[in-house]
Every structure is written in structure tokens, then in C-alpha cells.
Amino acid sequence: MKNVLILIGVGFIFLAVFATSRFYVIQITMQSDKLNNEYKRLLNTSMRSDFEIEELTSLKRLEKFAFDTLNLKYPAGEDYESGDKKYSQR
């Protein structure tokens, strides 16, 4: 009788571990799909940005696109670098 209870206990533990592992596999798969979709969306956005930049001809339109759409800014302070030394506003 004792061996039967141990066998049933081991069976329940095995089923619990199997169910938990399946749950985590499903969670990881869902997260992977979500990240792949986000990557594809960002890649598409990047390609559209490249096409827009290629169409820009004047410097003012290019700056407006960089500042407004891409949220870029002019370098300041620690952003300046040279091949032999680093520039700073300090």
C-alpha cells in the first residue's frame, strides 16, 4: 500500500512539473512572438524613415525631419570627440 501511495505521489509531482514547464514554454513563445512583431514594426519604420531622408533635398527640411520626427538634437558637452582628444565645455 505504501508503494502505491509513493507511486501516486511521484505521478502527481511529475504532472505538476510537466504542466508548469508547458506553461513557461507557452509564455516564452508568446513573448518571443510579441518581440518579433515589435522588431518587424521598428524595421518597417526605419525603412520608411530612410526613404523619407532620401527624398529630402534642402538642409532645412532635413534638419526639421531630424528634430521633429527622429527627436535628434545638436551635440553638446561630452558629445564632441576627436581622434586624439576629447572636447568638453568644462
N, CA, C and O atoms as CSV, one atom per row, in Angstrom:
chain,resi,resn,atom,element,x,y,z
A,1,MET,N,N,0.817,-1.200,0.000
A,1,MET,CA,C,0.000,0.000,0.000
A,1,MET,C,C,0.858,1.259,0.000
A,1,MET,O,O,0.546,2.249,-0.663
A,2,LYS,N,N,1.970,1.192,0.779
A,2,LYS,CA,C,2.853,2.344,0.872
A,2,LYS,C,C,3.488,2.634,-0.497
A,2,LYS,O,O,3.627,3.798,-0.875
A,3,ASN,N,N,3.869,1.603,-1.229
A,3,ASN,CA,C,4.478,1.785,-2.552
A,3,ASN,C,C,3.499,2.406,-3.535
A,3,ASN,O,O,3.903,3.195,-4.388
A,4,VAL,N,N,2.233,2.067,-3.432
A,4,VAL,CA,C,1.218,2.635,-4.325
A,4,VAL,C,C,1.059,4.127,-4.061
A,4,VAL,O,O,0.950,4.917,-4.999
A,5,LEU,N,N,1.046,4.518,-2.785
A,5,LEU,CA,C,0.938,5.942,-2.449
A,5,LEU,C,C,2.160,6.725,-2.935
A,5,LEU,O,O,2.029,7.840,-3.440
A,6,ILE,N,N,3.332,6.140,-2.781
A,6,ILE,CA,C,4.558,6.798,-3.272
A,6,ILE,C,C,4.504,6.938,-4.789
A,6,ILE,O,O,4.863,7.982,-5.333
A,7,LEU,N,N,4.059,5.895,-5.465
A,7,LEU,CA,C,3.937,5.945,-6.930
A,7,LEU,C,C,2.935,7.016,-7.362
A,7,LEU,O,O,3.183,7.744,-8.324
A,8,ILE,N,N,1.811,7.116,-6.662
A,8,ILE,CA,C,0.818,8.153,-6.987
A,8,ILE,C,C,1.392,9.543,-6.703
A,8,ILE,O,O,1.177,10.472,-7.482
A,9,GLY,N,N,2.113,9.690,-5.602
A,9,GLY,CA,C,2.747,10.980,-5.279
A,9,GLY,C,C,3.759,11.390,-6.334
A,9,GLY,O,O,3.782,12.547,-6.753
A,10,VAL,N,N,4.592,10.463,-6.767
A,10,VAL,CA,C,5.582,10.735,-7.814
A,10,VAL,C,C,4.871,11.101,-9.115
A,10,VAL,O,O,5.318,11.989,-9.842
A,11,GLY,N,N,3.774,10.423,-9.404
A,11,GLY,CA,C,2.997,10.736,-10.613
A,11,GLY,C,C,2.441,12.152,-10.568
A,11,GLY,O,O,2.504,12.876,-11.561
A,12,PHE,N,N,1.895,12.552,-9.418
A,12,PHE,CA,C,1.378,13.910,-9.283
A,12,PHE,C,C,2.491,14.954,-9.416
A,12,PHE,O,O,2.311,15.991,-10.055
A,13,ILE,N,N,3.631,14.668,-8.811
A,13,ILE,CA,C,4.767,15.598,-8.919
A,13,ILE,C,C,5.205,15.719,-10.379
A,13,ILE,O,O,5.462,16.821,-10.863
A,14,PHE,N,N,5.288,14.591,-11.075
A,14,PHE,CA,C,5.668,14.621,-12.493
A,14,PHE,C,C,4.676,15.451,-13.307
A,14,PHE,O,O,5.081,16.269,-14.133
A,15,LEU,N,N,3.381,15.243,-13.077
A,15,LEU,CA,C,2.361,16.007,-13.810
A,15,LEU,C,C,2.439,17.491,-13.488
A,15,LEU,O,O,2.260,18.329,-14.372
A,16,ALA,N,N,2.702,17.820,-12.238
A,16,ALA,CA,C,2.818,19.229,-11.855
A,16,ALA,C,C,4.022,19.883,-12.537
A,16,ALA,O,O,3.916,20.998,-13.048
A,17,VAL,N,N,5.154,19.200,-12.546
A,17,VAL,CA,C,6.348,19.741,-13.204
A,17,VAL,C,C,6.114,19.861,-14.703
A,17,VAL,O,O,6.514,20.853,-15.313
A,18,PHE,N,N,5.479,18.874,-15.299
A,18,PHE,CA,C,5.208,18.919,-16.734
A,18,PHE,C,C,4.279,20.081,-17.078
A,18,PHE,O,O,4.529,20.811,-18.037
A,19,ALA,N,N,3.202,20.257,-16.297
A,19,ALA,CA,C,2.253,21.344,-16.559
A,19,ALA,C,C,2.918,22.702,-16.380
A,19,ALA,O,O,2.683,23.616,-17.170
A,20,THR,N,N,3.748,22.841,-15.347
A,20,THR,CA,C,4.444,24.109,-15.114
A,20,THR,C,C,5.420,24.409,-16.249
A,20,THR,O,O,5.508,25.548,-16.709
A,21,SER,N,N,6.141,23.403,-16.695
A,21,SER,CA,C,7.096,23.638,-17.787
A,21,SER,C,C,6.362,24.023,-19.069
A,21,SER,O,O,6.828,24.897,-19.800
A,22,ARG,N,N,5.236,23.396,-19.355
A,22,ARG,CA,C,4.444,23.756,-20.549
A,22,ARG,C,C,3.966,25.203,-20.446
A,22,ARG,O,O,3.973,25.936,-21.435
A,23,PHE,N,N,3.549,25.612,-19.239
A,23,PHE,CA,C,3.105,26.988,-19.029
A,23,PHE,C,C,4.220,27.970,-19.375
A,23,PHE,O,O,3.990,28.958,-20.071
A,24,TYR,N,N,5.433,27.694,-18.886
A,24,TYR,CA,C,6.550,28.598,-19.158
A,24,TYR,C,C,6.946,28.576,-20.633
A,24,TYR,O,O,7.330,29.613,-21.172
A,25,VAL,N,N,6.865,27.451,-21.284
A,25,VAL,CA,C,7.164,27.376,-22.716
A,25,VAL,C,C,6.174,28.231,-23.499
A,25,VAL,O,O,6.561,28.942,-24.427
A,26,ILE,N,N,4.895,28.164,-23.125
A,26,ILE,CA,C,3.881,28.975,-23.800
A,26,ILE,C,C,4.134,30.451,-23.552
A,26,ILE,O,O,4.016,31.255,-24.476
A,27,GLN,N,N,4.482,30.829,-22.321
A,27,GLN,CA,C,4.767,32.231,-22.006
A,27,GLN,C,C,5.956,32.742,-22.815
A,27,GLN,O,O,5.916,33.849,-23.353
A,28,ILE,N,N,7.005,31.942,-22.899
A,28,ILE,CA,C,8.199,32.348,-23.646
A,28,ILE,C,C,7.881,32.477,-25.130
A,28,ILE,O,O,8.363,33.402,-25.783
A,29,THR,N,N,7.088,31.576,-25.668
A,29,THR,CA,C,6.696,31.642,-27.078
A,29,THR,C,C,5.882,32.894,-27.359
A,29,THR,O,O,6.095,33.562,-28.371
A,30,MET,N,N,4.954,33.213,-26.472
A,30,MET,CA,C,4.138,34.418,-26.656
A,30,MET,C,C,5.004,35.678,-26.597
A,30,MET,O,O,4.812,36.601,-27.389
A,31,GLN,N,N,5.952,35.716,-25.664
A,31,GLN,CA,C,6.833,36.869,-25.550
A,31,GLN,C,C,7.735,36.978,-26.780
A,31,GLN,O,O,7.994,38.080,-27.263
A,32,SER,N,N,8.209,35.853,-27.281
A,32,SER,CA,C,9.041,35.854,-28.484
A,32,SER,C,C,8.263,36.382,-29.688
A,32,SER,O,O,8.788,37.181,-30.464
A,33,ASP,N,N,7.022,35.943,-29.846
A,33,ASP,CA,C,6.192,36.438,-30.945
A,33,ASP,C,C,5.954,37.943,-30.827
A,33,ASP,O,O,5.994,38.669,-31.821
A,34,LYS,N,N,5.709,38.396,-29.613
A,34,LYS,CA,C,5.487,39.827,-29.388
A,34,LYS,C,C,6.740,40.634,-29.759
A,34,LYS,O,O,6.641,41.672,-30.413
A,35,LEU,N,N,7.901,40.160,-29.343
A,35,LEU,CA,C,9.152,40.859,-29.661
A,35,LEU,C,C,9.452,40.818,-31.159
A,35,LEU,O,O,9.950,41.800,-31.711
A,36,ASN,N,N,9.158,39.703,-31.823
A,36,ASN,CA,C,9.361,39.630,-33.271
A,36,ASN,C,C,8.462,40.614,-34.004
A,36,ASN,O,O,8.899,41.262,-34.955
A,37,ASN,N,N,7.201,40.731,-33.566
A,37,ASN,CA,C,6.301,41.702,-34.187
A,37,ASN,C,C,6.786,43.130,-33.970
A,37,ASN,O,O,6.709,43.956,-34.879
A,38,GLU,N,N,7.284,43.425,-32.774
A,38,GLU,CA,C,7.819,44.764,-32.489
A,38,GLU,C,C,9.050,45.035,-33.351
A,38,GLU,O,O,9.216,46.141,-33.864
A,39,TYR,N,N,9.917,44.027,-33.512
A,39,TYR,CA,C,11.099,44.177,-34.356
A,39,TYR,C,C,10.703,44.472,-35.804
A,39,TYR,O,O,11.285,45.347,-36.445
A,40,LYS,N,N,9.719,43.745,-36.311
A,40,LYS,CA,C,9.270,43.980,-37.685
A,40,LYS,C,C,8.673,45.368,-37.845
A,40,LYS,O,O,8.886,46.025,-38.864
A,41,ARG,N,N,7.919,45.823,-36.828
A,41,ARG,CA,C,7.331,47.161,-36.891
A,41,ARG,C,C,8.427,48.228,-36.893
A,41,ARG,O,O,8.366,49.185,-37.664
A,42,LEU,N,N,9.431,48.059,-36.025
A,42,LEU,CA,C,10.527,49.032,-35.975
A,42,LEU,C,C,11.363,49.005,-37.252
A,42,LEU,O,O,11.816,50.051,-37.716
A,43,LEU,N,N,11.568,47.832,-37.817
A,43,LEU,CA,C,12.305,47.720,-39.069
A,43,LEU,C,C,11.560,48.425,-40.193
A,43,LEU,O,O,12.170,49.118,-41.007
A,44,ASN,N,N,10.253,48.252,-40.238
A,44,ASN,CA,C,9.429,48.924,-41.234
A,44,ASN,C,C,9.503,50.437,-41.052
A,44,ASN,O,O,9.628,51.173,-42.031
A,45,THR,N,N,9.427,50.909,-39.800
A,45,THR,CA,C,9.532,52.339,-39.519
A,45,THR,C,C,10.892,52.872,-39.953
A,45,THR,O,O,10.986,53.962,-40.518
A,46,SER,N,N,11.937,52.108,-39.690
A,46,SER,CA,C,13.282,52.526,-40.075
A,46,SER,C,C,13.413,52.636,-41.593
A,46,SER,O,O,14.007,53.587,-42.101
A,47,MET,N,N,12.860,51.664,-42.312
A,47,MET,CA,C,12.935,51.707,-43.779
A,47,MET,C,C,12.159,52.900,-44.326
A,47,MET,O,O,12.604,53.552,-45.271
A,48,ARG,N,N,10.985,53.191,-43.729
A,48,ARG,CA,C,10.223,54.356,-44.178
A,48,ARG,C,C,10.983,55.635,-43.895
A,48,ARG,O,O,10.931,56.571,-44.693
A,49,SER,N,N,11.696,55.698,-42.763
A,49,SER,CA,C,12.494,56.876,-42.433
A,49,SER,C,C,13.627,57.050,-43.440
A,49,SER,O,O,13.924,58.166,-43.865
A,50,ASP,N,N,14.258,55.937,-43.819
A,50,ASP,CA,C,15.330,56.004,-44.820
A,50,ASP,C,C,14.798,56.546,-46.148
A,50,ASP,O,O,15.453,57.359,-46.800
A,51,PHE,N,N,13.613,56.094,-46.542
A,51,PHE,CA,C,13.029,56.590,-47.785
A,51,PHE,C,C,12.727,58.078,-47.695
A,51,PHE,O,O,12.943,58.816,-48.657
A,52,GLU,N,N,12.227,58.523,-46.545
A,52,GLU,CA,C,11.924,59.938,-46.374
A,52,GLU,C,C,13.197,60.774,-46.416
A,52,GLU,O,O,13.209,61.861,-46.995
A,53,ILE,N,N,14.264,60.276,-45.809
A,53,ILE,CA,C,15.531,61.016,-45.805
A,53,ILE,C,C,16.081,61.124,-47.227
A,53,ILE,O,O,16.624,62.163,-47.604
A,54,GLU,N,N,15.944,60.069,-48.010
A,54,GLU,CA,C,16.436,60.111,-49.382
A,54,GLU,C,C,15.678,61.140,-50.213
A,54,GLU,O,O,16.233,61.700,-51.158
A,55,GLU,N,N,14.415,61.395,-49.870
A,55,GLU,CA,C,13.619,62.351,-50.623
A,55,GLU,C,C,13.920,63.791,-50.239
A,55,GLU,O,O,13.612,64.704,-51.005
A,56,LEU,N,N,14.512,64.016,-49.076
A,56,LEU,CA,C,14.793,65.378,-48.625
A,56,LEU,C,C,15.983,65.948,-49.386
A,56,LEU,O,O,17.009,65.288,-49.552
A,57,THR,N,N,15.825,67.185,-49.845
A,57,THR,CA,C,16.909,67.792,-50.610
A,57,THR,C,C,17.490,69.019,-49.922
A,57,THR,O,O,18.696,69.249,-50.012
A,58,SER,N,N,16.679,69.806,-49.244
A,58,SER,CA,C,17.212,71.009,-48.616
A,58,SER,C,C,17.658,70.701,-47.193
A,58,SER,O,O,17.116,69.810,-46.540
A,59,LEU,N,N,18.642,71.439,-46.725
A,59,LEU,CA,C,19.193,71.223,-45.392
A,59,LEU,C,C,18.152,71.545,-44.312
A,59,LEU,O,O,18.073,70.846,-43.302
A,60,LYS,N,N,17.362,72.589,-44.520
A,60,LYS,CA,C,16.349,72.951,-43.515
A,60,LYS,C,C,15.299,71.851,-43.376
A,60,LYS,O,O,14.875,71.543,-42.262
A,61,ARG,N,N,14.876,71.261,-44.486
A,61,ARG,CA,C,13.890,70.180,-44.412
A,61,ARG,C,C,14.497,68.957,-43.731
A,61,ARG,O,O,13.817,68.262,-42.975
A,62,LEU,N,N,15.783,68.693,-43.999
A,62,LEU,CA,C,16.458,67.572,-43.364
A,62,LEU,C,C,16.572,67.794,-41.855
A,62,LEU,O,O,16.338,66.871,-41.075
A,63,GLU,N,N,16.937,69.031,-41.433
A,63,GLU,CA,C,17.021,69.342,-40.009
A,63,GLU,C,C,15.655,69.236,-39.350
A,63,GLU,O,O,15.543,68.707,-38.244
A,64,LYS,N,N,14.617,69.731,-40.012
A,64,LYS,CA,C,13.267,69.666,-39.454
A,64,LYS,C,C,12.858,68.206,-39.256
A,64,LYS,O,O,12.283,67.853,-38.226
A,65,PHE,N,N,13.154,67.369,-40.234
A,65,PHE,CA,C,12.840,65.940,-40.115
A,65,PHE,C,C,13.604,65.317,-38.952
A,65,PHE,O,O,13.036,64.550,-38.175
A,66,ALA,N,N,14.895,65.643,-38.828
A,66,ALA,CA,C,15.724,65.073,-37.768
A,66,ALA,C,C,15.232,65.498,-36.391
A,66,ALA,O,O,15.159,64.679,-35.475
A,67,PHE,N,N,14.894,66.776,-36.243
A,67,PHE,CA,C,14.481,67.263,-34.928
A,67,PHE,C,C,13.064,66.831,-34.577
A,67,PHE,O,O,12.813,66.415,-33.446
A,68,ASP,N,N,12.143,66.921,-35.512
A,68,ASP,CA,C,10.736,66.648,-35.203
A,68,ASP,C,C,10.406,65.156,-35.220
A,68,ASP,O,O,9.779,64.651,-34.289
A,69,THR,N,N,10.816,64.457,-36.257
A,69,THR,CA,C,10.428,63.052,-36.404
A,69,THR,C,C,11.340,62.118,-35.611
A,69,THR,O,O,10.854,61.236,-34.902
A,70,LEU,N,N,12.635,62.299,-35.722
A,70,LEU,CA,C,13.584,61.392,-35.078
A,70,LEU,C,C,13.997,61.842,-33.678
A,70,LEU,O,O,14.699,61.111,-32.979
A,71,ASN,N,N,13.568,63.037,-33.259
A,71,ASN,CA,C,13.886,63.600,-31.943
A,71,ASN,C,C,15.392,63.702,-31.703
A,71,ASN,O,O,15.867,63.441,-30.598
A,72,LEU,N,N,16.134,64.078,-32.733
A,72,LEU,CA,C,17.566,64.266,-32.593
A,72,LEU,C,C,17.849,65.681,-32.109
A,72,LEU,O,O,16.962,66.535,-32.127
A,73,LYS,N,N,19.082,65.931,-31.676
A,73,LYS,CA,C,19.481,67.260,-31.223
A,73,LYS,C,C,20.944,67.464,-31.590
A,73,LYS,O,O,21.662,66.517,-31.910
A,74,TYR,N,N,21.366,68.718,-31.537
A,74,TYR,CA,C,22.773,69.004,-31.797
A,74,TYR,C,C,23.617,68.472,-30.643
A,74,TYR,O,O,23.164,68.489,-29.498
A,75,PRO,N,N,24.832,68.002,-30.916
A,75,PRO,CA,C,25.682,67.501,-29.832
A,75,PRO,C,C,26.115,68.632,-28.906
A,75,PRO,O,O,26.308,69.768,-29.338
A,76,ALA,N,N,26.261,68.305,-27.639
A,76,ALA,CA,C,26.683,69.310,-26.658
A,76,ALA,C,C,27.549,68.632,-25.606
A,76,ALA,O,O,27.388,67.448,-25.311
A,77,GLY,N,N,28.471,69.410,-25.047
A,77,GLY,CA,C,29.277,68.939,-23.917
A,77,GLY,C,C,30.121,67.733,-24.239
A,77,GLY,O,O,31.028,67.810,-25.069
A,78,GLU,N,N,29.838,66.628,-23.599
A,78,GLU,CA,C,30.622,65.402,-23.729
A,78,GLU,C,C,30.413,64.700,-25.061
A,78,GLU,O,O,31.047,63.677,-25.320
A,79,ASP,N,N,29.534,65.227,-25.916
A,79,ASP,CA,C,29.244,64.574,-27.187
A,79,ASP,C,C,30.320,64.805,-28.235
A,79,ASP,O,O,30.394,64.063,-29.214
A,80,TYR,N,N,31.166,65.834,-28.045
A,80,TYR,CA,C,32.216,66.121,-29.017
A,80,TYR,C,C,33.413,65.213,-28.776
A,80,TYR,O,O,33.891,65.082,-27.649
A,81,GLU,N,N,33.888,64.589,-29.847
A,81,GLU,CA,C,35.074,63.748,-29.727
A,81,GLU,C,C,35.983,63.987,-30.921
A,81,GLU,O,O,35.539,64.349,-32.010
A,82,SER,N,N,37.243,63.778,-30.685
A,82,SER,CA,C,38.236,63.907,-31.748
A,82,SER,C,C,39.058,62.631,-31.746
A,82,SER,O,O,38.969,61.820,-30.824
A,83,GLY,N,N,39.861,62.462,-32.790
A,83,GLY,CA,C,40.673,61.259,-32.868
A,83,GLY,C,C,41.745,61.196,-31.809
A,83,GLY,O,O,42.111,60.102,-31.381
A,84,ASP,N,N,42.269,62.340,-31.365
A,84,ASP,CA,C,43.363,62.301,-30.413
A,84,ASP,C,C,42.978,62.828,-29.020
A,84,ASP,O,O,43.684,62.538,-28.054
A,85,LYS,N,N,41.889,63.589,-28.886
A,85,LYS,CA,C,41.481,64.047,-27.554
A,85,LYS,C,C,39.978,64.283,-27.536
A,85,LYS,O,O,39.332,64.378,-28.580
A,86,LYS,N,N,39.448,64.372,-26.347
A,86,LYS,CA,C,38.015,64.564,-26.172
A,86,LYS,C,C,37.762,66.012,-25.754
A,86,LYS,O,O,38.431,66.535,-24.864
A,87,TYR,N,N,36.782,66.658,-26.410
A,87,TYR,CA,C,36.452,68.038,-26.106
A,87,TYR,C,C,35.349,68.096,-25.071
A,87,TYR,O,O,34.493,67.213,-25.017
A,88,SER,N,N,35.366,69.121,-24.259
A,88,SER,CA,C,34.355,69.298,-23.240
A,88,SER,C,C,34.078,70.773,-23.065
A,88,SER,O,O,34.934,71.603,-23.370
A,89,GLN,N,N,32.893,71.116,-22.577
A,89,GLN,CA,C,32.566,72.515,-22.338
A,89,GLN,C,C,32.982,72.957,-20.946
A,89,GLN,O,O,32.730,74.101,-20.567
A,90,ARG,N,N,33.609,72.085,-20.182
A,90,ARG,CA,C,34.042,72.447,-18.814
A,90,ARG,C,C,35.251,73.310,-18.841
A,90,ARG,O,O,35.750,73.707,-17.788
